[in-house]
Amino acid sequence: QVQLVESGGGLVQAGGSLRLSCAASGRTFSRYAMGWFRQAPGKEREFVAAIIWSGGSTYYADSVKGRFTISRDYAKNTVYLQMNSLKPEDTAVYYCAARSFPGLVVRTASVYDLWGQGTQVTVSS
């Protein structure tokens, strides 16, 4: 069984940086895209960033564009989210997700079929 395991969350001051990692373990599985989503208390889960696994095209939410960078490492079977210039409003549980099948939509949670357990990111003011 394939699992996605996030790491790298924590507490950071506003203006600081964190790098989240999402490693896939278990049997080899095909993936079309990998995404990061986040959910703050009392709010719906929202799209943060996505990357097409083979082609490398990237997509970002407007709220993080220019501050966050998504990347992947084939050899390590891992996707990363580098978060710079963090703001208190970035505080949330961050989830990694994998989409197995090709498609134009990458910003919607429902198109992803495998999810990690989440990692907490807290940004203090």
DADAHU-V285737 format. One line per field, one symbol per residue. ss: DSSP state (2 for helix, 1 for strand, 0 for the rest). phi: phi as a letter, one per 30 degrees, with the letter a starting at -180 (. if undefined). A space follows every 50 residues. Layout:
ss: ???
phi: ???
This chain:
ss: 00111110011110000111111110000000111111100000011111 11000001110000000111111000011111100002220111111110 0000000022200110001111110
phi: .dbcbdajdlcbdejdbbbcbbccbjddbdbcbbbcbbbceibddbdcab bdeddidbbbdedceiccbcabbedchbcbbdcchdbedddadcccbbcd cdlddbccdddccbbddjbdbbccd
